[in-house]
């Protein structure tokens, strides 16, 4: 069967090269990386000398059941996937998530806040209020 060569991939997830998978790579980020935190989440990041970013998402040890841990990983990866064009390339990023009753919008704000605190948002950043309206068009602000 011929391989599909569409410019729009059917699978909408982080690519394999964008995942920070090996334990040694994650340990290097933990040992040498800079840390920024917000309520409910922490970001540890380190330059990687690559033209793209690599990500890992790790719920804290006491984070609920396996279903809850996997769900929060999927949600954070989706937020990252939608925001990656606004992030300066060349970093390894590890997200540590802490349990609480956070909604998707809460987690979205946490991730954006962590990127801002780390100073790795791209220069063409838009107005945060406009960003929220564009990213969540059906949502009421209030």
N, CA, C and O atoms as a GROMACS GRO file, in nm:
protein
  568
    1UNK      N    1   0.084  -0.117   0.000
    1UNK     CA    2   0.000   0.000   0.000
    1UNK      C    3   0.089   0.124   0.000
    1UNK      O    4   0.187   0.130   0.074
    2UNK      N    5   0.055   0.223  -0.082
    2UNK     CA    6   0.134   0.345  -0.092
    2UNK      C    7   0.116   0.430   0.033
    2UNK      O    8   0.008   0.438   0.091
    3UNK      N    9   0.225   0.494   0.071
    3UNK     CA   10   0.221   0.579   0.188
    3UNK      C   11   0.159   0.713   0.152
    3UNK      O   12   0.185   0.766   0.044
    4UNK      N   13   0.080   0.766   0.240
    4UNK     CA   14   0.011   0.893   0.218
    4UNK      C   15   0.109   1.009   0.230
    4UNK      O   16   0.187   1.014   0.326
    5UNK      N   17   0.107   1.102   0.136
    5UNK     CA   18   0.200   1.214   0.141
    5UNK      C   19   0.125   1.347   0.149
    5UNK      O   20   0.152   1.439   0.072
    6UNK      N   21   0.032   1.357   0.240
    6UNK     CA   22  -0.045   1.478   0.259
    6UNK      C   23   0.032   1.575   0.348
    6UNK      O   24   0.100   1.533   0.441
    7UNK      N   25   0.021   1.706   0.320
    7UNK     CA   26   0.086   1.802   0.409
    7UNK      C   27   0.015   1.812   0.543
    7UNK      O   28   0.068   1.871   0.637
    8UNK      N   29  -0.106   1.756   0.553
    8UNK     CA   30  -0.182   1.758   0.677
    8UNK      C   31  -0.190   1.618   0.733
    8UNK      O   32  -0.265   1.535   0.682
    9UNK      N   33  -0.114   1.590   0.838
    9UNK     CA   34  -0.114   1.455   0.893
    9UNK      C   35  -0.250   1.420   0.952
    9UNK      O   36  -0.319   1.505   1.008
   10UNK      N   37  -0.288   1.292   0.938
   10UNK     CA   38  -0.415   1.249   0.992
   10UNK      C   39  -0.406   1.230   1.143
   10UNK      O   40  -0.505   1.248   1.214
   11UNK      N   41  -0.290   1.194   1.192
   11UNK     CA   42  -0.272   1.178   1.335
   11UNK      C   43  -0.230   1.311   1.393
   11UNK      O   44  -0.127   1.367   1.354
   12UNK      N   45  -0.308   1.362   1.485
   12UNK     CA   46  -0.281   1.494   1.542
   12UNK      C   47  -0.224   1.477   1.683
   12UNK      O   48  -0.295   1.495   1.782
   13UNK      N   49  -0.098   1.442   1.690
   13UNK     CA   50  -0.032   1.428   1.819
   13UNK      C   51   0.112   1.472   1.804
   13UNK      O   52   0.158   1.502   1.693
   14UNK      N   53   0.182   1.476   1.914
   14UNK     CA   54   0.324   1.508   1.907
   14UNK      C   55   0.396   1.396   1.834
   14UNK      O   56   0.365   1.278   1.854
   15UNK      N   57   0.492   1.432   1.750
   15UNK     CA   58   0.566   1.330   1.678
   15UNK      C   59   0.663   1.259   1.773
   15UNK      O   60   0.688   1.306   1.884
   16UNK      N   61   0.715   1.149   1.728
   16UNK     CA   62   0.807   1.071   1.811
   16UNK      C   63   0.931   1.153   1.848
   16UNK      O   64   0.978   1.145   1.962
   17UNK      N   65   0.983   1.232   1.755
   17UNK     CA   66   1.102   1.311   1.784
   17UNK      C   67   1.073   1.424   1.881
   17UNK      O   68   1.166   1.477   1.942
   18UNK      N   69   0.945   1.462   1.898
   18UNK     CA   70   0.908   1.568   1.991
   18UNK      C   71   0.887   1.515   2.133
   18UNK      O   72   0.862   1.594   2.225
   19UNK      N   73   0.895   1.386   2.151
   19UNK     CA   74   0.876   1.328   2.284
   19UNK      C   75   1.012   1.303   2.349
   19UNK      O   76   1.104   1.248   2.287
   20UNK      N   77   1.021   1.342   2.470
   20UNK     CA   78   1.143   1.322   2.548
   20UNK      C   79   1.123   1.190   2.621
   20UNK      O   80   1.061   1.187   2.727
   21UNK      N   81   1.175   1.080   2.565
   21UNK     CA   82   1.136   0.950   2.615
   21UNK      C   83   1.235   0.877   2.701
   21UNK      O   84   1.195   0.811   2.798
   22UNK      N   85   1.361   0.885   2.671
   22UNK     CA   86   1.459   0.804   2.744
   22UNK      C   87   1.481   0.858   2.884
   22UNK      O   88   1.487   0.979   2.906
   23UNK      N   89   1.493   0.767   2.978
   23UNK     CA   90   1.514   0.806   3.118
   23UNK      C   91   1.636   0.893   3.136
   23UNK      O   92   1.633   0.986   3.217
   24UNK      N   93   1.743   0.864   3.063
   24UNK     CA   94   1.866   0.942   3.076
   24UNK      C   95   1.844   1.086   3.031
   24UNK      O   96   1.900   1.179   3.091
   25UNK      N   97   1.765   1.107   2.927
   25UNK     CA   98   1.737   1.242   2.878
   25UNK      C   99   1.656   1.320   2.980
   25UNK      O  100   1.683   1.437   3.006
   26UNK      N  101   1.556   1.255   3.039
   26UNK     CA  102   1.473   1.320   3.139
   26UNK      C  103   1.555   1.349   3.265
   26UNK      O  104   1.542   1.456   3.324
   27UNK      N  105   1.640   1.255   3.305
   27UNK     CA  106   1.728   1.277   3.421
   27UNK      C  107   1.819   1.398   3.400
   27UNK      O  108   1.844   1.476   3.492
   28UNK      N  109   1.870   1.413   3.277
   28UNK     CA  110   1.957   1.527   3.244
   28UNK      C  111   1.881   1.658   3.262
   28UNK      O  112   1.937   1.755   3.314
   29UNK      N  113   1.755   1.663   3.221
   29UNK     CA  114   1.674   1.784   3.237
   29UNK      C  115   1.650   1.810   3.386
   29UNK      O  116   1.659   1.924   3.431
   30UNK      N  117   1.619   1.704   3.463
   30UNK     CA  118   1.598   1.721   3.607
   30UNK      C  119   1.724   1.771   3.677
   30UNK      O  120   1.717   1.857   3.764
   31UNK      N  121   1.840   1.717   3.638
   31UNK     CA  122   1.965   1.756   3.702
   31UNK      C  123   2.009   1.899   3.667
   31UNK      O  124   2.050   1.975   3.755
   32UNK      N  125   2.000   1.934   3.539
   32UNK     CA  126   2.060   2.058   3.491
   32UNK      C  127   1.961   2.167   3.453
   32UNK      O  128   2.002   2.280   3.427
   33UNK      N  129   1.834   2.136   3.449
   33UNK     CA  130   1.736   2.231   3.399
   33UNK      C  131   1.696   2.340   3.497
   33UNK      O  132   1.720   2.330   3.617
   34UNK      N  133   1.636   2.444   3.441
   34UNK     CA  134   1.580   2.553   3.522
   34UNK      C  135   1.435   2.517   3.552
   34UNK      O  136   1.369   2.446   3.476
   35UNK      N  137   1.386   2.567   3.667
   35UNK     CA  138   1.252   2.534   3.712
   35UNK      C  139   1.166   2.658   3.727
   35UNK      O  140   1.210   2.761   3.779
   36UNK      N  141   1.042   2.646   3.680
   36UNK     CA  142   0.941   2.748   3.707
   36UNK      C  143   0.815   2.675   3.751
   36UNK      O  144   0.788   2.564   3.707
   37UNK      N  145   0.739   2.739   3.839
   37UNK     CA  146   0.621   2.673   3.894
   37UNK      C  147   0.502   2.766   3.894
   37UNK      O  148   0.515   2.889   3.894
   38UNK      N  149   0.387   2.705   3.894
   38UNK     CA  150   0.260   2.773   3.916
   38UNK      C  151   0.176   2.678   3.998
   38UNK      O  152   0.212   2.561   4.012
   39UNK      N  153   0.068   2.723   4.051
   39UNK     CA  154  -0.016   2.636   4.132
   39UNK      C  155  -0.063   2.518   4.050
   39UNK      O  156  -0.132   2.536   3.949
   40UNK      N  157  -0.027   2.398   4.091
   40UNK     CA  158  -0.072   2.277   4.023
   40UNK      C  159   0.021   2.220   3.918
   40UNK      O  160  -0.002   2.110   3.868
   41UNK      N  161   0.127   2.293   3.883
   41UNK     CA  162   0.217   2.243   3.778
   41UNK      C  163   0.356   2.304   3.792
   41UNK      O  164   0.373   2.411   3.850
   42UNK      N  165   0.453   2.234   3.738
   42UNK     CA  166   0.591   2.280   3.736
   42UNK      C  167   0.650   2.247   3.600
   42UNK      O  168   0.616   2.145   3.540
   43UNK      N  169   0.737   2.334   3.551
   43UNK     CA  170   0.807   2.312   3.425
   43UNK      C  171   0.956   2.314   3.453
   43UNK      O  172   1.008   2.406   3.516
   44UNK      N  173   1.025   2.211   3.405
   44UNK     CA  174   1.170   2.204   3.412
   44UNK      C  175   1.218   2.204   3.267
   44UNK      O  176   1.174   2.121   3.188
   45UNK      N  177   1.307   2.296   3.233
   45UNK     CA  178   1.347   2.309   3.093
   45UNK      C  179   1.496   2.330   3.080
   45UNK      O  180   1.562   2.382   3.170
   46UNK      N  181   1.549   2.286   2.964
   46UNK     CA  182   1.692   2.291   2.937
   46UNK      C  183   1.712   2.301   2.787
   46UNK      O  184   1.642   2.236   2.710
   47UNK      N  185   1.807   2.382   2.745
   47UNK     CA  186   1.840   2.392   2.601
   47UNK      C  187   1.886   2.256   2.550
   47UNK      O  188   1.955   2.183   2.621
   48UNK      N  189   1.848   2.222   2.425
   48UNK     CA  190   1.885   2.091   2.372
   48UNK      C  191   1.967   2.096   2.244
   48UNK      O  192   2.005   1.991   2.193
   49UNK      N  193   1.996   2.213   2.190
   49UNK     CA  194   2.077   2.231   2.068
   49UNK      C  195   2.014   2.166   1.946
   49UNK      O  196   2.085   2.133   1.850
   50UNK      N  197   1.883   2.146   1.948
   50UNK     CA  198   1.810   2.092   1.834
   50UNK      C  199   1.719   2.201   1.778
   50UNK      O  200   1.687   2.296   1.849
   51UNK      N  201   1.677   2.189   1.652
   51UNK     CA  202   1.590   2.292   1.595
   51UNK      C  203   1.442   2.275   1.634
   51UNK      O  204   1.355   2.339   1.575
   52UNK      N  205   1.414   2.192   1.731
   52UNK     CA  206   1.276   2.168   1.776
   52UNK      C  207   1.277   2.139   1.926
   52UNK      O  208   1.382   2.112   1.985
   53UNK      N  209   1.159   2.144   1.986
   53UNK     CA  210   1.145   2.114   2.128
   53UNK      C  211   1.108   1.968   2.148
   53UNK      O  212   1.049   1.905   2.061
   54UNK      N  213   1.145   1.916   2.265
   54UNK     CA  214   1.104   1.781   2.304
   54UNK      C  215   1.034   1.794   2.440
   54UNK      O  216   1.075   1.872   2.525
   55UNK      N  217   0.928   1.715   2.457
   55UNK     CA  218   0.842   1.729   2.574
   55UNK      C  219   0.825   1.597   2.647
   55UNK      O  220   0.827   1.490   2.587
   56UNK      N  221   0.808   1.608   2.780
   56UNK     CA  222   0.768   1.494   2.862
   56UNK      C  223   0.666   1.547   2.962
   56UNK      O  224   0.680   1.659   3.013
   57UNK      N  225   0.565   1.466   2.990
   57UNK     CA  226   0.461   1.504   3.086
   57UNK      C  227   0.459   1.397   3.193
   57UNK      O  228   0.444   1.278   3.164
   58UNK      N  229   0.473   1.440   3.319
   58UNK     CA  230   0.481   1.344   3.428
   58UNK      C  231   0.393   1.388   3.545
   58UNK      O  232   0.424   1.487   3.612
   59UNK      N  233   0.284   1.317   3.570
   59UNK     CA  234   0.205   1.347   3.689
   59UNK      C  235   0.287   1.312   3.815
   59UNK      O  236   0.369   1.221   3.814
   60UNK      N  237   0.263   1.386   3.923
   60UNK     CA  238   0.332   1.360   4.049
   60UNK      C  239   0.299   1.219   4.098
   60UNK      O  240   0.200   1.160   4.056
   61UNK      N  241   0.382   1.167   4.187
   61UNK     CA  242   0.366   1.029   4.234
   61UNK      C  243   0.229   1.001   4.294
   61UNK      O  244   0.177   0.890   4.279
   62UNK      N  245   0.171   1.097   4.361
   62UNK     CA  246   0.044   1.074   4.428
   62UNK      C  247  -0.076   1.112   4.341
   62UNK      O  248  -0.183   1.141   4.395
   63UNK      N  249  -0.062   1.113   4.209
   63UNK     CA  250  -0.166   1.158   4.119
   63UNK      C  251  -0.264   1.045   4.086
   63UNK      O  252  -0.247   0.977   3.985
   64UNK      N  253  -0.364   1.024   4.167
   64UNK     CA  254  -0.478   0.939   4.140
   64UNK      C  255  -0.451   0.804   4.075
   64UNK      O  256  -0.345   0.744   4.092
   65UNK      N  257  -0.551   0.758   3.999
   65UNK     CA  258  -0.544   0.628   3.934
   65UNK      C  259  -0.473   0.639   3.800
   65UNK      O  260  -0.444   0.749   3.752
   66UNK      N  261  -0.444   0.525   3.740
   66UNK     CA  262  -0.378   0.523   3.609
   66UNK      C  263  -0.463   0.596   3.505
   66UNK      O  264  -0.410   0.665   3.418
   67UNK      N  265  -0.593   0.580   3.512
   67UNK     CA  266  -0.684   0.647   3.418
   67UNK      C  267  -0.669   0.799   3.431
   67UNK      O  268  -0.661   0.869   3.330
   68UNK      N  269  -0.666   0.849   3.553
   68UNK     CA  270  -0.651   0.994   3.575
   68UNK      C  271  -0.516   1.045   3.529
   68UNK      O  272  -0.507   1.152   3.470
   69UNK      N  273  -0.410   0.968   3.556
   69UNK     CA  274  -0.276   1.009   3.512
   69UNK      C  275  -0.268   1.013   3.359
   69UNK      O  276  -0.214   1.108   3.302
   70UNK      N  277  -0.321   0.912   3.293
   70UNK     CA  278  -0.317   0.909   3.146
   70UNK      C  279  -0.402   1.020   3.086
   70UNK      O  280  -0.364   1.080   2.985
   71UNK      N  281  -0.516   1.049   3.147
   71UNK     CA  282  -0.604   1.156   3.098
   71UNK      C  283  -0.534   1.290   3.106
   71UNK      O  284  -0.538   1.368   3.011
   72UNK      N  285  -0.468   1.320   3.219
   72UNK     CA  286  -0.401   1.449   3.233
   72UNK      C  287  -0.282   1.458   3.138
   72UNK      O  288  -0.253   1.566   3.086
   73UNK      N  289  -0.213   1.348   3.114
   73UNK     CA  290  -0.103   1.348   3.015
   73UNK      C  291  -0.156   1.384   2.876
   73UNK      O  292  -0.099   1.468   2.807
   74UNK      N  293  -0.265   1.319   2.837
   74UNK     CA  294  -0.324   1.347   2.705
   74UNK      C  295  -0.365   1.493   2.693
   74UNK      O  296  -0.343   1.556   2.590
   75UNK      N  297  -0.425   1.546   2.798
   75UNK     CA  298  -0.472   1.685   2.793
   75UNK      C  299  -0.354   1.782   2.782
   75UNK      O  300  -0.361   1.877   2.705
   76UNK      N  301  -0.250   1.759   2.858
   76UNK     CA  302  -0.134   1.849   2.852
   76UNK      C  303  -0.066   1.839   2.716
   76UNK      O  304  -0.026   1.940   2.659
   77UNK      N  305  -0.054   1.718   2.663
   77UNK     CA  306   0.006   1.703   2.529
   77UNK      C  307  -0.077   1.775   2.424
   77UNK      O  308  -0.021   1.831   2.330
   78UNK      N  309  -0.209   1.774   2.437
   78UNK     CA  310  -0.295   1.846   2.343
   78UNK      C  311  -0.273   1.996   2.354
   78UNK      O  312  -0.267   2.065   2.252
   79UNK      N  313  -0.261   2.048   2.475
   79UNK     CA  314  -0.234   2.190   2.494
   79UNK      C  315  -0.099   2.226   2.432
   79UNK      O  316  -0.087   2.327   2.363
   80UNK      N  317   0.001   2.144   2.456
   80UNK     CA  318   0.135   2.167   2.399
   80UNK      C  319   0.128   2.166   2.247
   80UNK      O  320   0.183   2.253   2.182
   81UNK      N  321   0.060   2.067   2.192
   81UNK     CA  322   0.051   2.055   2.046
   81UNK      C  323  -0.011   2.180   1.985
   81UNK      O  324   0.033   2.226   1.879
   82UNK      N  325  -0.113   2.235   2.050
   82UNK     CA  326  -0.179   2.355   1.999
   82UNK      C  327  -0.097   2.481   2.021
   82UNK      O  328  -0.119   2.580   1.951
   83UNK      N  329  -0.005   2.481   2.115
   83UNK     CA  330   0.074   2.600   2.148
   83UNK      C  331   0.217   2.596   2.093
   83UNK      O  332   0.287   2.696   2.100
   84UNK      N  333   0.261   2.482   2.040
   84UNK     CA  334   0.403   2.466   2.008
   84UNK      C  335   0.453   2.566   1.904
   84UNK      O  336   0.572   2.598   1.904
   85UNK      N  337   0.367   2.616   1.816
   85UNK     CA  338   0.412   2.714   1.718
   85UNK      C  339   0.444   2.849   1.783
   85UNK      O  340   0.506   2.935   1.720
   86UNK      N  341   0.402   2.868   1.907
   86UNK     CA  342   0.429   2.992   1.980
   86UNK      C  343   0.547   2.980   2.075
   86UNK      O  344   0.580   3.076   2.146
   87UNK      N  345   0.610   2.865   2.078
   87UNK     CA  346   0.720   2.839   2.171
   87UNK      C  347   0.853   2.849   2.098
   87UNK      O  348   0.867   2.798   1.987
   88UNK      N  349   0.948   2.913   2.160
   88UNK     CA  350   1.083   2.921   2.103
   88UNK      C  351   1.140   2.780   2.092
   88UNK      O  352   1.135   2.706   2.190
   89UNK      N  353   1.195   2.740   1.977
   89UNK     CA  354   1.250   2.605   1.961
   89UNK      C  355   1.385   2.589   2.029
   89UNK      O  356   1.454   2.686   2.058
   90UNK      N  357   1.421   2.462   2.054
   90UNK     CA  358   1.553   2.430   2.107
   90UNK      C  359   1.556   2.397   2.254
   90UNK      O  360   1.658   2.419   2.320
   91UNK      N  361   1.446   2.345   2.309
   91UNK     CA  362   1.440   2.313   2.451
   91UNK      C  363   1.389   2.170   2.473
   91UNK      O  364   1.312   2.117   2.394
   92UNK      N  365   1.435   2.110   2.583
   92UNK     CA  366   1.374   1.990   2.639
   92UNK      C  367   1.290   2.039   2.756
   92UNK      O  368   1.340   2.109   2.843
   93UNK      N  369   1.161   2.001   2.756
   93UNK     CA  370   1.069   2.051   2.858
   93UNK      C  371   1.001   1.934   2.928
   93UNK      O  372   0.947   1.845   2.863
   94UNK      N  373   1.003   1.935   3.061
   94UNK     CA  374   0.936   1.832   3.140
   94UNK      C  375   0.831   1.902   3.227
   94UNK      O  376   0.864   1.991   3.305
   95UNK      N  377   0.706   1.860   3.213
   95UNK     CA  378   0.596   1.913   3.292
   95UNK      C  379   0.567   1.817   3.406
   95UNK      O  380   0.547   1.697   3.383
   96UNK      N  381   0.563   1.868   3.529
   96UNK     CA  382   0.523   1.790   3.645
   96UNK      C  383   0.385   1.843   3.686
   96UNK      O  384   0.368   1.963   3.705
   97UNK      N  385   0.288   1.754   3.699
   97UNK     CA  386   0.151   1.794   3.729
   97UNK      C  387   0.110   1.743   3.866
   97UNK      O  388   0.138   1.629   3.902
   98UNK      N  389   0.044   1.829   3.940
   98UNK     CA  390   0.001   1.793   4.075
   98UNK      C  391  -0.151   1.777   4.077
   98UNK      O  392  -0.222   1.848   4.006
   99UNK      N  393  -0.201   1.684   4.160
   99UNK     CA  394  -0.344   1.656   4.158
   99UNK      C  395  -0.428   1.765   4.224
   99UNK      O  396  -0.388   1.825   4.323
  100UNK      N  397  -0.542   1.787   4.168
  100UNK     CA  398  -0.648   1.872   4.220
  100UNK      C  399  -0.759   1.867   4.115
  100UNK      O  400  -0.744   1.800   4.013
  101UNK      N  401  -0.867   1.934   4.139
  101UNK     CA  402  -0.979   1.928   4.044
  101UNK      C  403  -0.967   2.040   3.941
  101UNK      O  404  -1.052   2.129   3.937
  102UNK      N  405  -0.863   2.037   3.860
  102UNK     CA  406  -0.840   2.136   3.756
  102UNK      C  407  -0.916   2.099   3.629
  102UNK      O  408  -0.917   1.982   3.590
  103UNK      N  409  -0.978   2.198   3.566
  103UNK     CA  410  -1.045   2.177   3.438
  103UNK      C  411  -0.942   2.188   3.325
  103UNK      O  412  -0.827   2.223   3.349
  104UNK      N  413  -0.985   2.158   3.205
  104UNK     CA  414  -0.897   2.172   3.088
  104UNK      C  415  -0.852   2.318   3.075
  104UNK      O  416  -0.735   2.344   3.046
  105UNK      N  417  -0.944   2.413   3.097
  105UNK     CA  418  -0.909   2.555   3.086
  105UNK      C  419  -0.808   2.594   3.194
  105UNK      O  420  -0.717   2.673   3.168
  106UNK      N  421  -0.823   2.538   3.316
  106UNK     CA  422  -0.725   2.565   3.422
  106UNK      C  423  -0.587   2.516   3.381
  106UNK      O  424  -0.488   2.588   3.395
  107UNK      N  425  -0.580   2.393   3.329
  107UNK     CA  426  -0.452   2.337   3.285
  107UNK      C  427  -0.395   2.418   3.169
  107UNK      O  428  -0.273   2.438   3.163
  108UNK      N  429  -0.480   2.466   3.079
  108UNK     CA  430  -0.435   2.548   2.967
  108UNK      C  431  -0.368   2.675   3.020
  108UNK      O  432  -0.260   2.712   2.974
  109UNK      N  433  -0.432   2.742   3.116
  109UNK     CA  434  -0.375   2.862   3.175
  109UNK      C  435  -0.243   2.832   3.246
  109UNK      O  436  -0.149   2.912   3.240
  110UNK      N  437  -0.236   2.717   3.313
  110UNK     CA  438  -0.113   2.679   3.382
  110UNK      C  439   0.002   2.664   3.283
  110UNK      O  440   0.112   2.715   3.306
  111UNK      N  441  -0.022   2.593   3.173
  111UNK     CA  442   0.083   2.569   3.074
  111UNK      C  443   0.128   2.702   3.012
  111UNK      O  444   0.248   2.726   2.999
  112UNK      N  445   0.034   2.787   2.974
  112UNK     CA  446   0.069   2.917   2.916
  112UNK      C  447   0.149   2.999   3.017
  112UNK      O  448   0.248   3.062   2.982
  113UNK      N  449   0.105   2.998   3.142
  113UNK     CA  450   0.176   3.071   3.247
  113UNK      C  451   0.318   3.020   3.267
  113UNK      O  452   0.410   3.098   3.288
  114UNK      N  453   0.335   2.888   3.261
  114UNK     CA  454   0.469   2.830   3.276
  114UNK      C  455   0.560   2.872   3.161
  114UNK      O  456   0.676   2.905   3.183
  115UNK      N  457   0.507   2.871   3.038
  115UNK     CA  458   0.586   2.916   2.924
  115UNK      C  459   0.626   3.062   2.941
  115UNK      O  460   0.740   3.098   2.910
  116UNK      N  461   0.537   3.144   2.988
  116UNK     CA  462   0.568   3.286   3.008
  116UNK      C  463   0.674   3.303   3.116
  116UNK      O  464   0.770   3.379   3.098
  117UNK      N  465   0.658   3.234   3.228
  117UNK     CA  466   0.756   3.246   3.337
  117UNK      C  467   0.893   3.198   3.294
  117UNK      O  468   0.995   3.253   3.337
  118UNK      N  469   0.896   3.096   3.210
  118UNK     CA  470   1.024   3.044   3.162
  118UNK      C  471   1.087   3.136   3.058
  118UNK      O  472   1.207   3.127   3.031
  119UNK      N  473   1.006   3.225   2.999
  119UNK     CA  474   1.057   3.318   2.898
  119UNK      C  475   1.086   3.252   2.766
  119UNK      O  476   1.176   3.293   2.694
  120UNK      N  477   1.010   3.148   2.732
  120UNK     CA  478   1.036   3.077   2.606
  120UNK      C  479   0.921   3.090   2.506
  120UNK      O  480   0.915   3.016   2.409
  121UNK      N  481   0.832   3.184   2.530
  121UNK     CA  482   0.727   3.211   2.433
  121UNK      C  483   0.790   3.285   2.316
  121UNK      O  484   0.882   3.365   2.334
  122UNK      N  485   0.741   3.260   2.195
  122UNK     CA  486   0.794   3.325   2.076
  122UNK      C  487   0.762   3.475   2.079
  122UNK      O  488   0.668   3.517   2.147
  123UNK      N  489   0.840   3.553   2.006
  123UNK     CA  490   0.828   3.699   2.009
  123UNK      C  491   0.696   3.748   1.953
  123UNK      O  492   0.650   3.856   1.993
  124UNK      N  493   0.632   3.675   1.861
  124UNK     CA  494   0.509   3.722   1.800
  124UNK      C  495   0.386   3.691   1.884
  124UNK      O  496   0.276   3.674   1.832
  125UNK      N  497   0.404   3.685   2.014
  125UNK     CA  498   0.295   3.654   2.106
  125UNK      C  499   0.183   3.755   2.093
  125UNK      O  500   0.206   3.875   2.081
  126UNK      N  501   0.060   3.703   2.096
  126UNK     CA  502  -0.057   3.788   2.084
  126UNK      C  503  -0.104   3.830   2.223
  126UNK      O  504  -0.050   3.786   2.324
  127UNK      N  505  -0.205   3.915   2.225
  127UNK     CA  506  -0.270   3.956   2.349
  127UNK      C  507  -0.332   3.833   2.415
  127UNK      O  508  -0.407   3.761   2.349
  128UNK      N  509  -0.302   3.805   2.543
  128UNK     CA  510  -0.354   3.685   2.608
  128UNK      C  511  -0.506   3.678   2.608
  128UNK      O  512  -0.562   3.569   2.597
  129UNK      N  513  -0.575   3.791   2.619
  129UNK     CA  514  -0.721   3.790   2.617
  129UNK      C  515  -0.771   3.746   2.480
  129UNK      O  516  -0.866   3.669   2.470
  130UNK      N  517  -0.708   3.796   2.374
  130UNK     CA  518  -0.747   3.756   2.239
  130UNK      C  519  -0.715   3.609   2.214
  130UNK      O  520  -0.790   3.540   2.146
  131UNK      N  521  -0.604   3.562   2.270
  131UNK     CA  522  -0.564   3.422   2.255
  131UNK      C  523  -0.670   3.331   2.313
  131UNK      O  524  -0.705   3.230   2.252
  132UNK      N  525  -0.722   3.364   2.430
  132UNK     CA  526  -0.823   3.281   2.496
  132UNK      C  527  -0.949   3.274   2.411
  132UNK      O  528  -1.008   3.168   2.397
  133UNK      N  529  -0.990   3.387   2.354
  133UNK     CA  530  -1.110   3.389   2.271
  133UNK      C  531  -1.090   3.307   2.144
  133UNK      O  532  -1.183   3.238   2.101
  134UNK      N  533  -0.972   3.314   2.084
  134UNK     CA  534  -0.946   3.238   1.962
  134UNK      C  535  -0.934   3.090   1.990
  134UNK      O  536  -0.982   3.008   1.911
  135UNK      N  537  -0.870   3.053   2.099
  135UNK     CA  538  -0.850   2.912   2.130
  135UNK      C  539  -0.977   2.844   2.178
  135UNK      O  540  -0.991   2.723   2.163
  136UNK      N  541  -1.070   2.920   2.235
  136UNK     CA  542  -1.194   2.866   2.288
  136UNK      C  543  -1.312   2.951   2.240
  136UNK      O  544  -1.371   3.022   2.320
  137UNK      N  545  -1.347   2.944   2.109
  137UNK     CA  546  -1.446   3.035   2.054
  137UNK      C  547  -1.586   3.022   2.114
  137UNK      O  548  -1.658   3.122   2.119
  138UNK      N  549  -1.626   2.905   2.160
  138UNK     CA  550  -1.760   2.888   2.213
  138UNK      C  551  -1.771   2.916   2.361
  138UNK      O  552  -1.880   2.904   2.419
  139UNK      N  553  -1.662   2.952   2.424
  139UNK     CA  554  -1.658   2.970   2.568
  139UNK      C  555  -1.701   3.110   2.607
  139UNK      O  556  -1.662   3.207   2.542
  140UNK      N  557  -1.781   3.122   2.710
  140UNK     CA  558  -1.820   3.252   2.761
  140UNK      C  559  -1.716   3.303   2.858
  140UNK      O  560  -1.666   3.228   2.942
  141UNK      N  561  -1.683   3.428   2.847
  141UNK     CA  562  -1.588   3.487   2.941
  141UNK      C  563  -1.666   3.554   3.052
  141UNK      O  564  -1.760   3.629   3.028
  142UNK      N  565  -1.626   3.525   3.175
  142UNK     CA  566  -1.700   3.591   3.280
  142UNK      C  567  -1.661   3.552   3.415
  142UNK      O  568  -1.717   3.602   3.512
   0.00000   0.00000   0.00000
